[in-house]
């Protein structure tokens, strides 16, 4: 069982020194990886989502410069918002600089206003994602030419190459996302849902893997779990009530043992990795969450 923790990337407590501090503490506490999220343009109508949303690659680069072991992930980035050739080089450079520590979580995207702000049509966004993934892997493996409907290059070098395999994890719970994870993904990233719902989604994923002839060991099974130490925040127990949340998502709360027990419910169904997302608004709350979730990680390890 691998355990990661989200960095204080968003909202009122985000700063360079705080992000680096949490990254260092996560490495010292034995977390397997640290995580960022991705939005380029946040619609004003989406309450509970912070407008302050730094880019994942620079944030992870800062943490990479001050750590040696911990993995560096994004969950999930929407590739459609970015030039695919430029991003291939950006991510490969991050992986090269960090010694092969990256995990690239990607999704097709869902937010119409954000697509519009980036000047990209939403139509065929799934096909665009498939083309981008194929092109990145071609470029990273040293192929000089790649041709697809949404991403092509001819007779060029795109260097540096990643230091390692640069795993790509697929986010989403639709049949399309699950099939993509099953056929071309190195991992699947789900969201917090009741254990029986998670089990049903995992069952569909494994069915698609059987159809593709893939070994279950080829795809890491992960979820992001929003957590709050102690009492829930507000009556609805929603991240947005803290004011620094990523949307209006449900979360779980409790002490280290209680959170470990909740994660254990998913491990019984096949979970292999969890990224714990602290629901914390101040540096003091963040510090407490890192300490308690480090204990959660220790309990899960036992």
C-alpha positions in Angstrom: 0.0 0.0 0.0 1.5 3.3 -1.1 0.4 6.6 0.5 0.8 10.1 -0.8 -0.2 13.6 0.4 -1.3 16.7 -1.5 0.8 19.8 -1.3 -0.6 23.2 -0.1 -0.9 24.4 -3.7 -4.2 26.2 -3.5 -5.8 29.1 -1.7 -4.9 31.2 1.2 -2.1 29.0 2.7 -0.1 28.5 -0.5 3.4 30.0 -0.7 6.7 28.8 -2.0 8.2 28.2 1.5 5.1 26.4 2.7 4.9 24.1 -0.4 8.6 23.3 0.0 8.3 22.7 3.7 5.4 20.3 3.3 7.3 18.5 0.5 10.3 18.0 2.8 8.2 16.9 5.7 6.4 14.4 3.5 9.6 12.9 2.4 11.0 12.7 6.0 7.7 11.2 7.2 8.0 8.4 4.6 5.1 9.4 2.3 5.6 7.8 -1.2 4.6 10.9 -3.2 3.3 14.4 -3.1 0.6 15.8 -5.3 -0.7 18.8 -7.1 -4.0 19.6 -9.0 -4.6 21.4 -12.2 -6.8 24.2 -13.4 -5.8 26.9 -15.8 -8.8 29.2 -15.7 -11.4 29.0 -12.8 -14.9 30.2 -13.6 -16.3 32.8 -11.2 -19.5 30.9 -10.8 -17.8 27.8 -9.2 -18.0 28.6 -5.5 -15.6 26.8 -3.3 -12.8 26.5 -5.9 -9.9 28.9 -5.3 -8.9 31.3 -8.0 -5.3 31.0 -6.9 -4.2 27.9 -8.6 -0.5 27.7 -9.5 0.7 25.5 -12.4 1.7 22.0 -11.4 5.1 21.7 -13.2 6.7 24.8 -11.5 5.3 23.8 -8.1 6.7 20.2 -8.5 10.0 21.5 -9.7 10.4 23.6 -6.6 9.7 20.5 -4.4 12.0 18.4 -6.6 14.9 20.8 -5.9 14.5 20.3 -2.1 13.8 16.6 -1.9 15.6 13.4 -3.0 13.2 10.5 -2.9 9.5 11.4 -2.8 7.4 11.0 -6.0 6.0 14.1 -7.7 2.5 13.8 -9.1 -0.4 15.8 -10.6 -4.0 14.6 -10.4 -5.2 15.3 -12.8 -3.8 17.5 -15.5 -5.9 18.3 -18.6 -3.5 18.1 -21.5 -5.9 19.7 -24.0 -5.2 23.1 -22.4 -1.5 22.9 -23.4 0.6 22.6 -26.5 1.4 18.9 -26.6 5.0 19.2 -27.9 5.9 21.9 -25.4 4.3 19.9 -22.5 6.2 16.8 -23.6 9.4 18.7 -23.1 8.3 20.3 -19.8 7.3 17.0 -18.2 10.3 15.2 -19.5 12.5 18.0 -18.1 10.9 17.7 -14.7 11.4 13.9 -14.7 15.0 14.3 -15.8 15.8 16.9 -13.1 14.1 14.9 -10.4 15.7 11.6 -11.3 12.6 9.8 -12.6 10.2 10.6 -9.8 7.2 11.9 -11.7 3.6 10.5 -12.0 1.6 12.2 -14.6 -2.2 11.9 -13.9 -4.3 13.1 -16.9 -7.9 13.4 -17.8 -10.0 14.5 -20.8 -11.4 17.5 -19.0 -15.0 18.5 -18.2 -15.2 22.3 -17.7 -16.6 24.1 -20.7 -15.6 27.6 -19.7 -12.0 26.5 -19.2 -11.8 24.9 -22.6 -13.2 28.2 -24.0 -10.7 30.3 -22.1 -7.8 28.2 -23.5 -9.2 28.4 -27.0 -9.7 24.7 -27.4 -12.9 23.0 -28.5 -14.4 20.4 -26.2 -15.4 18.2 -29.1 -13.4 14.9 -29.3 -11.5 15.7 -26.2 -11.1 12.0 -25.5 -9.5 11.4 -28.9 -7.3 14.4 -28.3 -6.1 12.9 -25.0 -5.3 9.6 -26.6 -3.3 11.3 -29.4 -1.4 13.4 -26.8 -0.5 10.3 -24.7 0.7 8.5 -27.8 2.8 11.4 -29.0 4.4 12.0 -25.6 5.5 8.4 -25.4 6.8 8.5 -28.9 8.8 11.6 -28.2 10.1 10.3 -24.9 11.3 7.1 -26.5 13.3 9.0 -29.1 11.0 8.6 -32.1 11.5 11.6 -34.5 8.1 11.3 -36.1 4.6 10.8 -34.9 1.3 11.4 -36.7 -2.2 11.6 -35.3 -5.3 13.7 -35.6 -4.5 16.1 -32.8 -0.7 15.9 -32.3 2.0 15.3 -34.9 5.7 16.0 -35.3 8.2 15.1 -38.1 11.9 14.6 -38.1 12.7 16.3 -34.8 14.3 15.6 -31.5 12.4 16.5 -28.3 15.0 16.2 -25.5 15.7 15.6 -22.7 14.0 12.3 -22.3 12.6 11.4 -18.9 15.0 9.8 -16.5 12.6 6.9 -16.0 9.5 5.4 -17.7 7.4 8.5 -16.7 4.2 6.7 -15.8 0.9 8.1 -17.0 -2.2 7.5 -14.8 -5.7 8.1 -16.1 -8.2 9.9 -14.1 -12.0 9.5 -14.3 -14.8 7.1 -13.7 -16.7 7.0 -17.0 -16.5 3.9 -19.1 -14.3 5.8 -21.5 -11.9 6.8 -18.8 -11.8 3.3 -17.3 -11.3 1.8 -20.7 -8.4 4.2 -21.4 -6.8 3.3 -18.1 -7.2 -0.4 -18.8 -5.7 -0.2 -22.3 -3.0 2.5 -22.3 -2.6 3.7 -18.7 0.0 2.8 -16.1 -2.5 3.6 -13.4 -6.1 4.6 -12.7 -7.0 7.5 -10.4 -10.5 7.4 -9.0 -12.2 9.9 -6.7 -13.7 9.4 -3.2 -16.9 7.4 -3.4 -18.5 4.8 -1.1 -16.4 1.5 -1.0 -19.1 -0.4 -2.9 -19.1 2.2 -5.7 -15.3 2.0 -5.8 -15.5 -1.7 -6.1 -18.0 -1.5 -8.9 -15.8 0.9 -10.8 -12.8 -1.3 -10.2 -14.7 -4.3 -11.5 -15.4 -2.4 -14.7 -11.8 -1.5 -15.0 -10.6 -5.0 -14.6 -13.2 -6.2 -17.1 -11.7 -3.8 -19.7 -8.2 -5.0 -18.8 -9.3 -8.6 -19.4 -10.6 -7.6 -22.8 -7.2 -5.9 -23.6 -5.2 -8.8 -22.4 -3.4 -6.8 -19.7 -2.0 -8.1 -16.4 -3.7 -6.4 -13.4 -0.2 -5.7 -12.1 0.3 -3.3 -15.0 -2.2 -0.7 -13.7 -1.8 0.9 -10.3 -5.2 1.4 -8.5 -5.4 4.8 -6.8 -7.9 7.2 -5.3 -7.7 10.7 -4.0 -9.3 11.0 -0.5 -10.1 14.4 1.0 -9.5 14.2 4.7 -10.1 16.5 7.7 -8.4 15.8 11.1 -10.9 16.0 13.9 -14.4 17.3 13.5 -15.9 17.9 10.0 -16.0 21.5 8.8 -19.6 22.7 8.8 -22.8 20.7 8.6 -22.2 19.5 5.0 -18.6 18.3 5.6 -17.6 19.8 2.3 -14.2 21.0 1.3 -15.7 24.2 -0.1 -16.8 25.2 3.4 -13.1 25.7 4.3 -12.8 28.2 1.5 -9.7 26.7 -0.1 -11.3 23.7 -1.6 -11.2 22.1 -5.0 -15.0 22.1 -5.7 -17.8 20.9 -3.5 -16.5 17.4 -2.7 -17.3 15.1 0.2 -14.5 14.3 2.7 -13.9 12.0 5.6 -12.8 13.1 9.1 -11.3 11.6 12.2 -8.0 10.8 13.9 -5.2 8.8 12.3 -6.6 5.4 13.2 -10.1 6.3 12.0 -8.8 7.6 8.7 -6.6 4.5 8.3 -9.6 2.3 8.9 -11.6 4.1 6.2 -8.7 3.7 3.7 -8.6 0.0 4.7 -12.2 -0.4 3.5 -10.9 0.4 0.0 -7.8 -1.7 0.3 -10.0 -4.7 0.9 -11.5 -4.1 -2.6 -8.1 -3.7 -4.3 -6.8 -0.2 -3.6 -3.0 0.1 -4.0 -2.4 3.8 -3.6 -4.1 6.7 -1.9 -3.4 10.4 -2.1 -4.6 12.0 1.1 -5.8 15.6 0.5 -5.7 17.7 3.7 -8.7 19.9 4.2 -6.8 22.7 5.9 -6.9 26.5 5.6 -4.0 27.7 7.7 -0.4 26.7 8.1 -1.1 25.6 11.6 -3.9 23.2 10.4 -1.6 22.0 7.6 1.1 21.2 10.1 -1.3 19.2 12.2 -2.6 17.3 9.2 0.8 16.3 8.0 1.7 14.9 11.4 -1.5 13.0 11.9 -1.6 11.7 8.3 2.0 10.5 8.7 0.7 8.4 11.6 -2.1 7.2 9.3 0.6 6.1 6.8 2.4 4.3 9.5 -0.7 2.4 10.6 -1.5 1.5 7.0 2.1 0.2 6.6 1.5 -2.2 9.5 
